[in-house]
Amino acid sequence: MLEDKIKNRTSGILLYGLTPPKLHADTSKIRAIASKQMERINGLEIDGMVLYDIQDESSRNDAPRPFPFMETLSPEVYSANYLKDLNLPKIIYKSVGKYSKEQLQDWINQNSKDIDFSVFVGTPSNKQKSSLSLNEAYAINLKANSSMTLGGVTIPERHYKKNDEHKRLFSKIDKGCHFFISQCVYNINNSKNFLSDYYYNSINNNRELLPIIFTLTPCGSIKTMEFMEWLGIDIPKWLKNDLKHSEDILAKSIDVCKSIAHELLDFCTGKNIPIGFNVESVSIRKAEIDASIELLKDIKAMMNKYETSAAPLR
């Protein structure tokens, strides 16, 4: 079970990520989308699913957004009203910056009995006005003595720029986080540099290592790649060139994702860092969604070849 794997700090967590439908879509259309998603996910050997709380990230990036931003259903509403027949743990993302302290407190009180796992997310940039900081949200959750198992976001690209992502994680652990889900990974060096500092800092400070769940996303078109870069995903120049000039960009990206997963498993297994994967599709194109499902199955088979439980360091 997902709760046991998180609690015991074991490797092998496998998740599938979904974005809820558009907020103003007809109820019948939302039900049809949910039905297709449940049909696609049912029977997959996964530990749970991630439901994102989408924000307008234009404040973080001055470049034009490749796809227009459209507000989506809140993940907890989509989960409760449309995915209730899907018998899987659901990790609910929650963008906390749009709430006041009182509003977030009310949200926790109203939802903690129904939501087992949540990941709090701050505003995309300090340029965007926020009513509540991420640290304030963590403090509210701790004070509420919530029964939700809280997770955090980790961004290897941020470690490349600021060299402090491992410190951020240990700070978030102190504030109540029990696991972390990364931004999509296409630059393996960023991830390994972050993991290395996370590992050695834990030894130097006698800290436990909590599960890191890396997100993998197929890329099926130049437009998708442009959108991924706009979101802040670092794709090395050589890899961009290979993808652009590939005869089948989707197949090439799947090979890259599997190679990244293999290298991360090797690196983490050797150091007993608990690792997992979250597979998603940032595109609504059927080919890319289908590819994400096949990638998930391949990752599952790959993880089965490794030890599914990493022993604690101490």
WONOR-V248591 format. One record per residue. N is the residue number from 0. RES is the residue in one small letter. PHI is phi as a letter, one per 40 degrees, with the letter a starting at -180 (999 if undefined). Layout:
BEGIN
N,RES,PHI / N,RES,PHI
END
This chain:
BEGIN
0,m,999 / 1,l,d / 2,e,d / 3,d,c / 4,k,c / 5,i,c / 6,k,c / 7,n,c / 8,r,f / 9,t,b / 10,s,c / 11,g,h / 12,i,c / 13,l,b / 14,l,b / 15,y,b / 16,g,c / 17,l,b / 18,t,b / 19,p,d / 20,p,c / 21,k,c / 22,l,d / 23,h,c / 24,a,c / 25,d,c / 26,t,d / 27,s,c / 28,k,c / 29,i,c / 30,r,c / 31,a,c / 32,i,c / 33,a,c / 34,s,c / 35,k,c / 36,q,c / 37,m,c / 38,e,c / 39,r,c / 40,i,c / 41,n,d / 42,g,g / 43,l,c / 44,e,c / 45,i,b / 46,d,c / 47,g,i / 48,m,b / 49,v,b / 50,l,b / 51,y,c / 52,d,b / 53,i,c / 54,q,b / 55,d,c / 56,e,c / 57,s,c / 58,s,c / 59,r,c / 60,n,b / 61,d,c / 62,a,c / 63,p,c / 64,r,c / 65,p,d / 66,f,b / 67,p,c / 68,f,c / 69,m,b / 70,e,c / 71,t,b / 72,l,d / 73,s,c / 74,p,c / 75,e,c / 76,v,c / 77,y,c / 78,s,c / 79,a,c / 80,n,c / 81,y,b / 82,l,b / 83,k,c / 84,d,c / 85,l,c / 86,n,c / 87,l,a / 88,p,c / 89,k,b / 90,i,c / 91,i,c / 92,y,c / 93,k,a / 94,s,c / 95,v,c / 96,g,c / 97,k,c / 98,y,b / 99,s,c / 100,k,d / 101,e,c / 102,q,c / 103,l,c / 104,q,d / 105,d,c / 106,w,c / 107,i,c / 108,n,c / 109,q,c / 110,n,b / 111,s,c / 112,k,c / 113,d,b / 114,i,b / 115,d,c / 116,f,b / 117,s,a / 118,v,b / 119,f,c / 120,v,b / 121,g,c / 122,t,c / 123,p,c / 124,s,a / 125,n,c / 126,k,c / 127,q,c / 128,k,c / 129,s,b / 130,s,c / 131,l,a / 132,s,c / 133,l,c / 134,n,c / 135,e,c / 136,a,c / 137,y,c / 138,a,c / 139,i,c / 140,n,c / 141,l,c / 142,k,c / 143,a,c / 144,n,f / 145,s,c / 146,s,c / 147,m,c / 148,t,c / 149,l,c / 150,g,b / 151,g,b / 152,v,c / 153,t,b / 154,i,b / 155,p,d / 156,e,c / 157,r,c / 158,h,c / 159,y,c / 160,k,c / 161,k,b / 162,n,f / 163,d,b / 164,e,c / 165,h,c / 166,k,c / 167,r,c / 168,l,c / 169,f,c / 170,s,c / 171,k,c / 172,i,c / 173,d,c / 174,k,c / 175,g,h / 176,c,c / 177,h,b / 178,f,a / 179,f,b / 180,i,b / 181,s,c / 182,q,c / 183,c,d / 184,v,b / 185,y,b / 186,n,b / 187,i,c / 188,n,c / 189,n,d / 190,s,c / 191,k,c / 192,n,c / 193,f,c / 194,l,c / 195,s,c / 196,d,c / 197,y,c / 198,y,c / 199,y,c / 200,n,c / 201,s,c / 202,i,c / 203,n,c / 204,n,b / 205,n,f / 206,r,b / 207,e,c / 208,l,c / 209,l,c / 210,p,c / 211,i,b / 212,i,b / 213,f,c / 214,t,c / 215,l,b / 216,t,b / 217,p,c / 218,c,b / 219,g,b / 220,s,a / 221,i,c / 222,k,c / 223,t,c / 224,m,c / 225,e,c / 226,f,c / 227,m,c / 228,e,c / 229,w,c / 230,l,c / 231,g,h / 232,i,c / 233,d,c / 234,i,b / 235,p,d / 236,k,d / 237,w,c / 238,l,c / 239,k,d / 240,n,c / 241,d,c / 242,l,c / 243,k,c / 244,h,c / 245,s,c / 246,e,c / 247,d,b / 248,i,c / 249,l,c / 250,a,c / 251,k,c / 252,s,c / 253,i,c / 254,d,c / 255,v,c / 256,c,c / 257,k,c / 258,s,c / 259,i,c / 260,a,c / 261,h,c / 262,e,c / 263,l,c / 264,l,c / 265,d,d / 266,f,c / 267,c,c / 268,t,c / 269,g,c / 270,k,b / 271,n,f / 272,i,c / 273,p,c / 274,i,b / 275,g,a / 276,f,b / 277,n,b / 278,v,b / 279,e,a / 280,s,b / 281,v,c / 282,s,b / 283,i,c / 284,r,c / 285,k,d / 286,a,c / 287,e,c / 288,i,c / 289,d,c / 290,a,c / 291,s,c / 292,i,c / 293,e,c / 294,l,c / 295,l,d / 296,k,c / 297,d,c / 298,i,c / 299,k,d / 300,a,c / 301,m,c / 302,m,c / 303,n,c / 304,k,c / 305,y,b / 306,e,c / 307,t,c / 308,s,b / 309,a,c / 310,a,c / 311,p,d / 312,l,c / 313,r,b
END
